[in-house]
Every structure is written in C-alpha cells, then in structure tokens.
C-alpha cells in the first residue's frame, strides 16, 4: 500500500483526514480513489476533462510527477503521494 498526504487546505473536504492508504497503481488512480471516497474534493483537484488541475502539484515521494510520467506515473507499495495546491496572494515589491 502507498500513502496519500492530504494538505491542510484540502482537509476540510476529507473530514480532516491527513492521510489515506491506497493500493492504486498510478497517480491518476490514486487521485480518483481519493475523490471517490471524498466527492467534495473532486472539484478542487480534477478538471472538467478528468485530469489533475494545472495548479495542483503532485509529488511521488520527493519527485514532481511532471518530471516523471505525469498522471500515468506508477505508484509502488510504500510510496508517498503528496498533493500540493497552489497558494496565491502576497505582494511583490
């Protein structure tokens, strides 16, 4: 099994769960499993085409999946999948 780390801003959609165990084989399957279990999370992560929203970063262990096989990246037992939503705001001077 692998573990999904749910970031603080998204925990309100997961009944404050911080992690979830999964046996999914790819990152996209991991995300789909997560959004089936917590349907309110779907609109936060999945776009209308069924892919991961562009402003969401997904890491497999310490590597951004954009440098791997993106949504098709294979997830093995013991891996950690981290969801990193974009944070906007601040003032650049």
Number of C-alpha atoms within 10 A of each C-alpha: 14 17 20 21 16 21 16 13 11 19 14 12 17 18 9 13 14 13 16 17 15 21 15 18 16 17 23 20 18 22 24 20 16 20 19 11 13 13 14 14 18 18 12 16 22 18 12 8 7 11 13 22 15 11 12 15 16 21 21 20 14 11 12 17 19 12 9 13 12 16 17 13 17 18 23 14 12 13 16 20 27 20 19 18 19 10 9 6 6 6 5 4 3
